[in-house]
Structure formats: C-alpha cells, structure tokens
C-alpha cells in the first residue's frame, strides 16, 4: 500500500482556476447534484465517480459510459471538465530534482552548460512539455534563444521558428509575466500559428530581471490545459531567479565575428574576404545560399565587421511570422490601428536604428509590403501603421534567401525594383558539399561545442567516419551537420565515433 497522498485536480470550465481535492474516501462522486462529494454547478448531475486504489484511481463517467484509470501526472477531459491526478510522491520528485540541480550547478564550467541545466530544472518543476530560455537583445522585443528543449531533454530544432513570438515579445517588452492556463480561450494568443503548430494548451512566460532591466525570459508550455499550483509556481519563479546570473554572463559573450566563419576551403576563404571588404560599408546587401548554409552567421560576421557592431543586430525570419502580422512586426503601429493594437509600438526597423536589420527568407515577404521596404532602404524613414508622419531611421539592411529571386520576379512573387536594389551587393554562401575538407573540421567543432555544453566526454572520429562525412551530400548543409554531431555526442556508445554512429542516409 502506497503512503503517497492522492489529490484530484479539477478545472470545471476552460480558463477557470483549478480545484484541488485530497482523496479521503474510497469512492468520491463529482457532479452538480446536492449529494455529490465534490459539487460543481456547471457539471452534469452525476459527472464522475472516482474510486481510489493504491497508487491510482478508477474513474467512471456516467454520461458517456467511459471507464479509465488515472495515474499521478495523467489527466483527461469530458463534458468540458478537466480531471487530473497528483500525488505527494510527485512533490518529493520535484524537490529531488531541485536538489540534484543545485549540486550539478556547483560543478559547471561555463554559463552555456549552466543554462542547459537550469532549463531542464525549470521544465521539470513546471511539469512542462517544452521550454526555452531566451536572451533579450538591446531592444526589448528582440531576442535570441539561449536553450530550447522538450521534457525528455531533446533539443528543439529551429526554436526561433517554433516558439510564440507574441508571448515572448510581450513579456520582454513589458517586463510582466504571461500565464495562460487555457490558451484556447485567450483572444490574443489562441490564433497564433506557433501555438497551433506546437499544440500548446497552457503556457507560462516569466521575465528574468536584473537591476531593473529585463535580461531575458523563460518560456514553458504544456500540451494540455490547466494552471500551475502555487507551490510549482513558486519553485519555477525561484529557479528563474537563479538563472539570471548565468544569462548575464551569456550577454557578456562576444558577438560572432569573422573568425567564426570556420573553414580552410577556397569557398570559405573567399567568403571571409568578402566580409572584410563589405562589412565596414553601409550598403544594403543580399546573401544567397541554400537553407542551412549559415547565412545568418555570415550576416552577424558582417555586422561585427561594421561600425555598427556596438549595437546588437536585429534578426527576423520572414517565414516565421504570419503574413498578416509581418508589417506590424517590422514597421510598428499606432494604438487603434487594427484590432488588438492596444498601445503604440515600434517595429523591428526602429529597433535596428543605428544597427543592422537582418531579414532572412526575404522572398517570403508579401508582395504588398515590398514597396515599403524599398522606401525604407532609399529614404531611410519608416511610418508606423496608422500614422502619417515618417520617422527617420539609420539602418543597414542585410537580406538572405535560398530562392532564385529572378524566378520569383517572373512568377510575380517579388518586385523587380526591390530585387535590383538588394542585388547591388550580393554574397554567395556556399553549400557544405562545396567546402571539401571543411566538413570534418566543422564536425569536430560541433562535437566539442556539445561536449562542453552537456559535460560529455571527448569523442574521436575514426577514418571511416571521416570518409562518410566527406562522401555524404549534406542536403541540410551546416545545420544538418550540427544536428548530426549533437546526436552523435549524446548517443554514441563509445568515445570512438564510427561511420555507423553517424546514421547518415
């Protein structure tokens, strides 16, 4: 017989505060009838009958005839009512996770490693399905992802495209937390594409503040709905506060520069030469290259080589924002300009004043917005949605695409005038397959990065692994290689990495 106390967690209506009912009887009835042990006016007369077992409960739903077993941590929904089961053992597990995390933090050798550990602790404390630690840039609504994982520890690839920009930017902009116990009933967030793509039912985003400034945020989400209990919220808030010094260390790290364009192939040496020549200029330019080839890294190297390097580069992937929201995100808006515009808000163009604005996947920008972007390039001014008076801005624009822009123009998806303006200075970013021996060099670089971040032993590539790396076509380019080496570092059974460990197609 288990000595763990069992607690029923009931959310009677979407968005309602959860009820927590300790199970003290062998059989507990839930419903709207006067004789129910747990009376819920909005429920059917006899909604559920819960029978306690040793470490679980048996639930019968008379209205549907369903019978099921609930174990601690599990939940289900019927008639718009959510029922979950918790136990005191779960609380003890959470306490143990925090104790182990505290011990592990004492041994970390880098802020990157600490941030990874803190994120795992935050996800565990919140019972979340995924989470991310976010580092704000100089402008409150611009940010980068310091770490992003799911509850099993797997890295969320392309987290910038997956996480909800709206929630994160609201928290960074206001310094106030956003807690959504039921995302579906929230008018502002329910229709966000990333919310739907990740199937998020509940979310919590906390600001991480130091000396009155918002350094970043922690984003946690669950697939089901329901509120965190006060104890869990306290634990998450405490862990979030502990994370702040590590994020502060990350902010002091130097920005990527030309030295991070790693490789000794002719293609990469030519790329570094272009960056040295073009970086100090103020000209807008276009980066062309296949997806995953490192165009954003080149953009950051260009920014670092310019007089604007004292300010952070502002980056946006045009494909990651819904077309209907992209103009507001870029150009800003006046209060009342459209439904949901509750305050005046500057866009990313204004955020990049005195710095560099990097727009990836520029071919995804709606045709109707492209003349406005061209106007900004040529006249150095931007007008917020709902306003008539332009604002002077000093922005260097770097755009990137994997598409053939001439084809896009002929297809009527891109405007010739904008393409011509962008292509005045063009840099081709080579595919990984065109970089020869660089693939092995990069493989070792990515291996060592993961090993440092996760505290893993050093691995060595065998000759057959080297040969497999050179022979593979790398359709996903540098991004695919980085993912491959991360997987190898985590899953390899031996310090020697063989060709079969790479799991290449």
Secondary structure, DSSP 8 states (H G I E B T S, - for coil): -----EEEEEE-STT---EEEE--SSEEEEESSTT-SEE-TTS-TT-EEEEE-SSEEEEEETTTTEEEEEETT-EEEETTEEEEEEEHHHHHHHHHHHHHHHHHHTT--SHHHHHHHHHHHHHHHHT-SEEEEEEE-SSTT-EEEEEEEETTS-B-TTHHHHS-HHHHHHHHHH---EEES-GGG-TTTTT-HHHHHHT-SEEEEEEEEETTEEEEEEEEEESS-----HHHHHHHHHHHHHHHHHHHHHHTS----GGGS---SHHHHHHHHHHHHHHTS---EEEE--TTS-HHHHHHHHHHTSGGGGS--EEEEGGGS-HHHHHHHHH-B-TTSSTT--S-B--HHHHTTTEEEEEESGGGS-HHHHHHHHHHHHH-EE--BT--S-EE--EEEEEEESS-HHHHHHTTSS-HHHHHHHTTSEEE---GGGGTTHHHHHHHHHHHHHHHHHT----EE-HHHHHHHHHS--TTHHHHHHHHHHHHHHH-SSSEE-HHHH---
